[in-house]
Amino acid sequence: MAGWTLDRLAVRMEADLAFPTARLSEVDVATRPYGALQLGLTWVTSPSLALQLQARAHSSPLVGTGLPQLDDPCFYVLAGATLRIEGWPDVDLGLVENVWSPYRGADLAFVLAVRARR
């Protein structure tokens, strides 16, 4: 994981890699090493509003299932905003779209998070 903050822009990058050691013999499915890459950008437009954009790609730990939904990689794009109103909790709104892999994972999802500040 790496990150940089340049004035009002924050850049975050993450890479994951895993090595499964099992085979799903009950269903005759093999596993393989898999990983994920993620890039996130946050632009603080004002003290009360920040906009986020995130892209993520991840491969599958399964191989040979015969189902592209399980064997093939997925690619997601997430757009969101954080709204801070003085005296109120932080509210995060997000929209997730499985842009390049519409038949796998979340096709379209809305995210709402509310955090209380101390």
N, CA, C and O atoms as a DFTB+ gen file, in Angstrom:
472 C
 N C O
     1  1       0.847      -1.156       0.000
     2  2       0.000       0.000       0.000
     3  2       0.902       1.230       0.000
     4  3       1.921       1.275       0.689
     5  1       0.507       2.217      -0.781
     6  2       1.267       3.468      -0.844
     7  2       0.273       4.616      -1.007
     8  3      -0.819       4.436      -1.545
     9  1       0.661       5.771      -0.545
    10  2      -0.224       6.911      -0.679
    11  2       0.538       8.224      -0.664
    12  3       1.604       8.344      -0.060
    13  1      -0.030       9.187      -1.335
    14  2       0.531      10.528      -1.393
    15  2      -0.600      11.540      -1.243
    16  3      -1.728      11.302      -1.674
    17  1      -0.277      12.664      -0.628
    18  2      -1.230      13.767      -0.538
    19  2      -0.553      15.000      -1.116
    20  3       0.513      15.413      -0.660
    21  1      -1.180      15.571      -2.112
    22  2      -0.657      16.745      -2.793
    23  2      -1.715      17.844      -2.715
    24  3      -2.678      17.838      -3.482
    25  1      -1.536      18.770      -1.805
    26  2      -2.497      19.848      -1.591
    27  2      -3.873      19.265      -1.293
    28  3      -4.070      18.717      -0.209
    29  1      -4.823      19.361      -2.202
    30  2      -6.183      18.868      -1.953
    31  2      -6.458      17.529      -2.634
    32  3      -7.598      17.064      -2.628
    33  1      -5.448      16.906      -3.216
    34  2      -5.598      15.617      -3.891
    35  2      -4.845      14.542      -3.114
    36  3      -3.673      14.711      -2.779
    37  1      -5.524      13.446      -2.834
    38  2      -4.892      12.290      -2.189
    39  2      -4.937      11.119      -3.168
    40  3      -5.963      10.863      -3.799
    41  1      -3.820      10.418      -3.285
    42  2      -3.699       9.261      -4.166
    43  2      -3.337       8.055      -3.303
    44  3      -2.400       8.113      -2.506
    45  1      -4.078       6.973      -3.465
    46  2      -3.813       5.748      -2.718
    47  2      -3.726       4.582      -3.695
    48  3      -4.552       4.439      -4.596
    49  1      -2.697       3.747      -3.493
    50  2      -2.522       2.555      -4.329
    51  2      -2.358       1.341      -3.411
    52  3      -1.777       1.432      -2.330
    53  1      -2.881       0.214      -3.867
    54  2      -2.773      -1.007      -3.077
    55  2      -2.616      -2.192      -4.019
    56  3      -3.245      -2.249      -5.076
    57  1      -1.777      -3.129      -3.626
    58  2      -1.606      -4.372      -4.379
    59  2      -1.655      -5.534      -3.401
    60  3      -1.044      -5.481      -2.334
    61  1      -2.371      -6.569      -3.760
    62  2      -2.498      -7.768      -2.927
    63  2      -2.134      -8.979      -3.774
    64  3      -2.402      -9.015      -4.975
    65  1      -1.522      -9.963      -3.137
    66  2      -1.184     -11.211      -3.805
    67  2      -1.367     -12.347      -2.801
    68  3      -0.920     -12.244      -1.659
    69  1      -2.016     -13.417      -3.216
    70  2      -2.252     -14.559      -2.327
    71  2      -1.943     -15.857      -3.066
    72  3      -2.079     -15.953      -4.286
    73  1      -1.525     -16.841      -2.292
    74  2      -1.168     -18.142      -2.845
    75  2      -1.965     -19.239      -2.141
    76  3      -1.536     -19.732      -1.098
    77  1      -3.114     -19.631      -2.687
    78  2      -3.876     -20.724      -2.060
    79  2      -3.093     -22.027      -2.131
    80  3      -2.348     -22.274      -3.079
    81  1      -3.275     -22.834      -1.130
    82  2      -2.533     -24.105      -1.076
    83  2      -3.447     -25.320      -1.158
    84  3      -2.993     -26.448      -0.961
    85  1      -4.717     -25.109      -1.444
    86  2      -5.656     -26.230      -1.458
    87  2      -6.251     -26.433      -2.846
    88  3      -6.220     -25.546      -3.699
    89  1      -6.783     -27.607      -3.036
    90  2      -7.550     -27.935      -4.228
    91  2      -8.932     -28.356      -3.737
    92  3      -9.048     -29.114      -2.774
    93  1      -9.964     -27.873      -4.389
    94  2     -11.326     -28.226      -3.998
    95  2     -11.682     -29.552      -4.658
    96  3     -12.389     -29.591      -5.665
    97  1     -11.187     -30.623      -4.083
    98  2     -11.325     -31.941      -4.711
    99  2     -12.777     -32.405      -4.782
   100  3     -13.131     -33.179      -5.671
   101  1     -13.618     -31.946      -3.865
   102  2     -15.026     -32.363      -3.871
   103  2     -15.729     -31.967      -5.164
   104  3     -16.628     -32.665      -5.631
   105  1     -15.313     -30.847      -5.734
   106  2     -15.942     -30.376      -6.975
   107  2     -14.941     -30.348      -8.133
   108  3     -15.245     -29.818      -9.202
   109  1     -13.751     -30.916      -7.923
   110  2     -12.699     -30.986      -8.935
   111  2     -12.354     -29.612      -9.506
   112  3     -12.326     -29.419     -10.721
   113  1     -12.094     -28.668      -8.612
   114  2     -11.710     -27.311      -9.007
   115  2     -10.333     -27.007      -8.421
   116  3     -10.095     -27.182      -7.227
   117  1      -9.446     -26.555      -9.281
   118  2      -8.104     -26.196      -8.840
   119  2      -8.059     -24.719      -8.443
   120  3      -8.865     -23.911      -8.904
   121  1      -7.107     -24.392      -7.586
   122  2      -6.876     -22.994      -7.225
   123  2      -5.552     -22.540      -7.815
   124  3      -4.728     -23.350      -8.239
   125  1      -5.368     -21.228      -7.833
   126  2      -4.142     -20.643      -8.388
   127  2      -3.818     -19.370      -7.613
   128  3      -4.680     -18.834      -6.916
   129  1      -2.589     -18.884      -7.729
   130  2      -2.268     -17.588      -7.116
   131  2      -3.145     -16.498      -7.737
   132  3      -3.461     -16.541      -8.926
   133  1      -3.522     -15.542      -6.930
   134  2      -4.371     -14.462      -7.439
   135  2      -4.002     -13.152      -6.737
   136  3      -3.344     -13.143      -5.697
   137  1      -4.444     -12.063      -7.337
   138  2      -4.099     -10.768      -6.777
   139  2      -5.109      -9.702      -7.124
   140  3      -6.083      -9.935      -7.840
   141  1      -4.843      -8.522      -6.592
   142  2      -5.713      -7.376      -6.829
   143  2      -4.872      -6.103      -6.871
   144  3      -3.863      -5.985      -6.177
   145  1      -5.303      -5.166      -7.691
   146  2      -4.705      -3.836      -7.766
   147  2      -5.803      -2.810      -7.568
   148  3      -6.917      -2.974      -8.065
   149  1      -5.487      -1.762      -6.848
   150  2      -6.484      -0.737      -6.572
   151  2      -5.825       0.634      -6.617
   152  3      -4.711       0.817      -6.125
   153  1      -6.525       1.594      -7.210
   154  2      -6.070       2.979      -7.258
   155  2      -7.228       3.851      -6.823
   156  3      -8.324       3.748      -7.376
   157  1      -7.004       4.706      -5.846
   158  2      -8.044       5.595      -5.355
   159  2      -7.585       7.042      -5.360
   160  3      -6.433       7.337      -5.042
   161  1      -8.478       7.933      -5.716
   162  2      -8.210       9.365      -5.720
   163  2      -9.268      10.065      -4.874
   164  3     -10.453       9.746      -4.966
   165  1      -8.847      11.002      -4.064
   166  2      -9.774      11.840      -3.304
   167  2      -9.429      13.289      -3.575
   168  3      -8.276      13.698      -3.440
   169  1     -10.426      14.061      -3.955
   170  2     -10.256      15.488      -4.233
   171  2     -11.111      16.254      -3.228
   172  3     -12.337      16.153      -3.237
   173  1     -10.446      17.021      -2.360
   174  2     -11.157      17.825      -1.372
   175  2     -11.538      19.131      -2.053
   176  3     -10.679      19.972      -2.320
   177  1     -12.817      19.297      -2.332
   178  2     -13.274      20.491      -3.055
   179  2     -13.540      21.666      -2.120
   180  3     -13.440      22.825      -2.522
   181  1     -13.880      21.357      -0.870
   182  2     -14.140      22.398       0.138
   183  2     -14.011      21.734       1.504
   184  3     -13.894      20.511       1.577
   185  1     -14.028      22.509       2.591
   186  2     -13.954      21.875       3.917
   187  2     -15.106      20.913       4.198
   188  3     -14.999      20.073       5.091
   189  1     -16.199      21.021       3.457
   190  2     -17.343      20.162       3.730
   191  2     -17.580      19.074       2.678
   192  3     -18.469      18.243       2.864
   193  1     -16.817      19.050       1.584
   194  2     -17.074      18.078       0.527
   195  2     -15.777      17.523      -0.051
   196  3     -14.865      18.270      -0.404
   197  1     -15.715      16.183      -0.141
   198  2     -14.605      15.500      -0.798
   199  2     -15.191      14.499      -1.779
   200  3     -16.163      13.812      -1.466
   201  1     -14.604      14.414      -2.961
   202  2     -15.055      13.486      -3.995
   203  2     -14.033      12.363      -4.137
   204  3     -12.827      12.602      -4.084
   205  1     -14.522      11.137      -4.317
   206  2     -13.638       9.984      -4.449
   207  2     -13.896       9.248      -5.755
   208  3     -15.020       9.185      -6.251
   209  1     -12.820       8.698      -6.292
   210  2     -12.886       7.832      -7.461
   211  2     -11.918       6.684      -7.209
   212  3     -10.770       6.906      -6.824
   213  1     -12.378       5.472      -7.423
   214  2     -11.551       4.301      -7.155
   215  2     -11.738       3.289      -8.270
   216  3     -12.855       3.061      -8.733
   217  1     -10.640       2.684      -8.700
   218  2     -10.682       1.609      -9.690
   219  2     -10.012       0.388      -9.072
   220  3      -9.007       0.510      -8.372
   221  1     -10.565      -0.771      -9.331
   222  2     -10.031      -2.005      -8.753
   223  2     -10.125      -3.125      -9.779
   224  3     -11.115      -3.252     -10.499
   225  1      -9.075      -3.932      -9.829
   226  2      -9.038      -5.124     -10.679
   227  2      -8.575      -6.283      -9.807
   228  3      -7.624      -6.144      -9.037
   229  1      -9.238      -7.415      -9.925
   230  2      -8.765      -8.578      -9.183
   231  2      -8.999      -9.854      -9.983
   232  3      -9.988     -10.002     -10.701
   233  1      -8.050     -10.764      -9.829
   234  2      -8.148     -12.049     -10.511
   235  2      -8.845     -13.044      -9.586
   236  3      -9.106     -12.746      -8.420
   237  1      -9.137     -14.206     -10.109
   238  2      -9.857     -15.230      -9.346
   239  2      -8.895     -16.293      -8.835
   240  3      -7.938     -16.642      -9.526
   241  1      -9.136     -16.812      -7.636
   242  2      -8.309     -17.914      -7.141
   243  2      -8.728     -19.265      -7.728
   244  3      -8.056     -20.272      -7.506
   245  1      -9.831     -19.287      -8.472
   246  2     -10.337     -20.539      -9.030
   247  2      -9.971     -20.658     -10.500
   248  3      -9.889     -19.655     -11.210
   249  1      -9.755     -21.871     -10.950
   250  2      -9.462     -22.123     -12.355
   251  2     -10.118     -23.446     -12.748
   252  3     -10.108     -24.415     -11.990
   253  1     -10.684     -23.457     -13.941
   254  2     -11.246     -24.692     -14.450
   255  2     -12.650     -24.995     -13.976
   256  3     -13.077     -26.148     -14.045
   257  1     -13.379     -24.013     -13.500
   258  2     -14.764     -24.281     -13.080
   259  2     -15.693     -24.389     -14.283
   260  3     -16.764     -24.988     -14.189
   261  1     -15.289     -23.813     -15.410
   262  2     -16.152     -23.764     -16.581
   263  2     -17.115     -22.590     -16.552
   264  3     -17.925     -22.429     -17.465
   265  1     -17.036     -21.766     -15.509
   266  2     -17.899     -20.590     -15.382
   267  2     -17.045     -19.327     -15.419
   268  3     -16.275     -19.081     -14.490
   269  1     -17.168     -18.516     -16.481
   270  2     -16.376     -17.291     -16.555
   271  2     -16.615     -16.374     -15.353
   272  3     -15.721     -15.621     -14.966
   273  1     -17.816     -16.428     -14.759
   274  2     -18.118     -15.596     -13.609
   275  2     -17.210     -15.920     -12.422
   276  3     -16.974     -15.064     -11.569
   277  1     -16.705     -17.142     -12.365
   278  2     -15.811     -17.547     -11.275
   279  2     -14.348     -17.565     -11.685
   280  3     -13.479     -17.286     -10.859
   281  1     -14.053     -17.885     -12.940
   282  2     -12.668     -18.050     -13.388
   283  2     -11.998     -16.744     -13.831
   284  3     -10.793     -16.575     -13.643
   285  1     -12.755     -15.835     -14.408
   286  2     -12.179     -14.637     -15.029
   287  2     -11.983     -13.501     -14.028
   288  3     -12.625     -13.483     -12.978
   289  1     -11.101     -12.555     -14.346
   290  2     -10.895     -11.398     -13.466
   291  2     -12.091     -10.439     -13.510
   292  3     -12.909     -10.495     -14.428
   293  1     -12.178      -9.561     -12.506
   294  2     -13.234      -8.544     -12.428
   295  2     -12.594      -7.158     -12.342
   296  3     -11.482      -7.001     -11.837
   297  1     -13.313      -6.166     -12.840
   298  2     -12.849      -4.780     -12.832
   299  2     -13.985      -3.886     -12.348
   300  3     -15.086      -3.931     -12.895
   301  1     -13.726      -3.084     -11.338
   302  2     -14.745      -2.222     -10.758
   303  2     -14.322      -0.762     -10.796
   304  3     -13.131      -0.449     -10.785
   305  1     -15.298       0.119     -10.839
   306  2     -15.083       1.549     -10.666
   307  2     -16.071       2.029      -9.613
   308  3     -17.257       1.704      -9.674
   309  1     -15.588       2.792      -8.662
   310  2     -16.429       3.329      -7.606
   311  2     -16.293       4.846      -7.605
   312  3     -15.181       5.367      -7.689
   313  1     -17.403       5.554      -7.512
   314  2     -17.399       7.012      -7.373
   315  2     -18.195       7.346      -6.130
   316  3     -19.221       6.722      -5.863
   317  1     -17.735       8.322      -5.367
   318  2     -18.441       8.654      -4.141
   319  2     -18.115      10.048      -3.663
   320  3     -17.316      10.764      -4.267
   321  1     -18.744      10.417      -2.572
   322  2     -18.544      11.727      -1.978
   323  2     -18.655      11.609      -0.468
   324  3     -19.424      10.795       0.044
   325  1     -17.890      12.418       0.238
   326  2     -18.003      12.548       1.685
   327  2     -18.466      13.962       1.973
   328  3     -17.850      14.933       1.534
   329  1     -19.554      14.066       2.714
   330  2     -20.144      15.360       3.046
   331  2     -20.021      15.571       4.548
   332  3     -20.445      14.729       5.340
   333  1     -19.440      16.695       4.932
   334  2     -19.296      17.032       6.341
   335  2     -20.040      18.327       6.611
   336  3     -19.729      19.379       6.051
   337  1     -21.020      18.222       7.475
   338  2     -21.793      19.395       7.871
   339  2     -21.507      19.644       9.344
   340  3     -21.634      18.733      10.162
   341  1     -21.131      20.832       9.678
   342  2     -20.783      21.166      11.059
   343  2     -21.911      20.773      12.008
   344  3     -23.068      21.139      11.801
   345  1     -21.555      20.016      13.058
   346  2     -22.533      19.586      14.041
   347  2     -23.269      18.307      13.679
   348  3     -24.085      17.830      14.467
   349  1     -23.001      17.733      12.494
   350  2     -23.652      16.501      12.055
   351  2     -22.600      15.411      11.888
   352  3     -21.413      15.722      11.799
   353  1     -23.003      14.138      11.844
   354  2     -22.047      13.067      11.534
   355  2     -21.570      13.182      10.076
   356  3     -22.218      13.822       9.248
   357  1     -20.427      12.551       9.784
   358  2     -19.957      12.475       8.397
   359  2     -20.853      11.514       7.637
   360  3     -21.253      10.477       8.168
   361  1     -21.167      11.855       6.401
   362  2     -21.992      11.004       5.557
   363  2     -21.208      10.693       4.287
   364  3     -20.780      11.607       3.582
   365  1     -21.016       9.409       3.993
   366  2     -20.362       8.976       2.760
   367  2     -21.420       8.371       1.849
   368  3     -22.175       7.490       2.259
   369  1     -21.469       8.842       0.628
   370  2     -22.359       8.288      -0.377
   371  2     -21.505       7.721      -1.493
   372  3     -20.534       8.353      -1.909
   373  1     -21.845       6.556      -1.979
   374  2     -21.043       5.956      -3.040
   375  2     -21.899       5.211      -4.040
   376  3     -23.011       4.778      -3.740
   377  1     -21.356       5.074      -5.228
   378  2     -21.978       4.315      -6.299
   379  2     -20.904       3.393      -6.863
   380  3     -19.842       3.858      -7.276
   381  1     -21.171       2.099      -6.883
   382  2     -20.211       1.115      -7.384
   383  2     -20.781       0.509      -8.654
   384  3     -21.922       0.048      -8.675
   385  1     -19.987       0.511      -9.709
   386  2     -20.402      -0.079     -10.984
   387  2     -19.333      -1.047     -11.443
   388  3     -18.152      -0.702     -11.498
   389  1     -19.744      -2.246     -11.770
   390  2     -18.851      -3.266     -12.298
   391  2     -18.755      -3.016     -13.812
   392  3     -19.362      -3.730     -14.610
   393  1     -17.993      -2.007     -14.182
   394  2     -18.009      -1.451     -15.530
   395  2     -17.576      -2.443     -16.602
   396  3     -18.280      -2.636     -17.593
   397  1     -16.419      -3.074     -16.406
   398  2     -15.879      -3.910     -17.471
   399  2     -16.263      -5.374     -17.346
   400  3     -15.992      -6.157     -18.255
   401  1     -16.881      -5.757     -16.254
   402  2     -17.283      -7.147     -16.054
   403  2     -18.740      -7.176     -15.591
   404  3     -19.004      -7.572     -14.456
   405  1     -19.687      -6.772     -16.430
   406  2     -21.066      -6.601     -15.962
   407  2     -21.770      -7.883     -15.545
   408  3     -22.823      -7.817     -14.912
   409  1     -21.225      -9.043     -15.879
   410  2     -21.898     -10.288     -15.533
   411  2     -21.327     -10.944     -14.287
   412  3     -21.734     -12.048     -13.926
   413  1     -20.368     -10.263     -13.612
   414  2     -19.761     -10.808     -12.401
   415  2     -19.745      -9.741     -11.323
   416  3     -19.521      -8.565     -11.609
   417  1     -19.978     -10.142     -10.102
   418  2     -19.906      -9.225      -8.969
   419  2     -21.103      -8.287      -8.926
   420  3     -22.143      -8.543      -9.533
   421  1     -20.925      -7.194      -8.191
   422  2     -22.002      -6.205      -8.048
   423  2     -22.148      -5.446      -9.359
   424  3     -21.208      -4.790      -9.806
   425  1     -23.313      -5.531      -9.974
   426  2     -23.525      -4.801     -11.217
   427  2     -23.647      -3.318     -10.934
   428  3     -23.005      -2.501     -11.592
   429  1     -24.466      -2.970      -9.959
   430  2     -24.632      -1.577      -9.564
   431  2     -25.033      -1.584      -8.100
   432  3     -26.014      -2.228      -7.728
   433  1     -24.283      -0.874      -7.267
   434  2     -24.585      -0.852      -5.835
   435  2     -24.430       0.566      -5.310
   436  3     -23.565       1.316      -5.763
   437  1     -25.261       0.920      -4.365
   438  2     -25.160       2.206      -3.685
   439  2     -24.634       1.947      -2.277
   440  3     -25.025       0.978      -1.626
   441  1     -23.748       2.819      -1.817
   442  2     -23.139       2.670      -0.506
   443  2     -23.456       3.912       0.308
   444  3     -23.322       5.030      -0.188
   445  1     -23.874       3.726       1.547
   446  2     -24.132       4.819       2.475
   447  2     -23.478       4.499       3.795
   448  3     -23.723       3.435       4.363
   449  1     -22.654       5.394       4.296
   450  2     -22.019       5.219       5.605
   451  2     -22.182       6.505       6.386
   452  3     -22.013       7.596       5.842
   453  1     -22.508       6.381       7.646
   454  2     -22.626       7.529       8.535
   455  2     -21.690       7.306       9.710
   456  3     -21.768       6.280      10.386
   457  1     -20.799       8.272       9.957
   458  2     -19.822       8.157      11.042
   459  2     -19.992       9.341      11.989
   460  3     -20.063      10.492      11.560
   461  1     -20.054       9.041      13.263
   462  2     -20.124      10.102      14.262
   463  2     -18.705      10.601      14.564
   464  3     -17.765       9.810      14.646
   465  1     -18.566      11.897      14.725
   466  2     -17.281      12.492      15.096
   467  2     -17.291      12.848      16.563
   468  3     -18.340      13.155      17.130
   469  1     -16.124      12.808      17.178
   470  2     -16.022      13.191      18.592
   471  2     -15.494      14.593      18.712
   472  3     -15.335      15.101      19.822
